[in-house]
Amino acid sequence: MAGNCAAEAVFIEGGGKLNSMPNSTKLNSENLSVVLDAIPVPVFVKDSASRFVAMNNACEDQWGISFASIEMTDGRDFFPKDQLA
């Protein structure tokens, strides 16, 4: 199991769709990843079902978990039950 679960959390509703943004500024997984990786503190994004849909490099480094291994899971295989949300 990973250690400390501290990080900034971002929750998105509606299956992760950002439909209210104009087409020219819509975020997709590629440019969201670039934005998140520019943030020096650990940040992760979960959907309304509490599944990890994005995570920055600082979060991977702090937790010792690659995003690829936790993507679209709720983290139960990585964190103690009392740290899951």
RARAGI-V688070 format. One line per field, one symbol per residue. ss: DSSP state (a for helix, b for strand, c for the rest). psi: psi as a letter, one per 30 degrees, with the letter a starting at -180 (. if undefined). A space follows every 50 residues. Layout:
ss->???
psi->???
This chain:
ss->cccccccbbbbccaaaccccccaaacccaaaaaaaaacccccbbbbcccc cbbbbcaaaaaaacccaaaaccccccccccaaacc
psi->klbkgklkkkkklhggkiffklefgkkleefeeeeeffkflkklklafgh kkflkleeeeeefgkkeeffkglfgffflleffk.
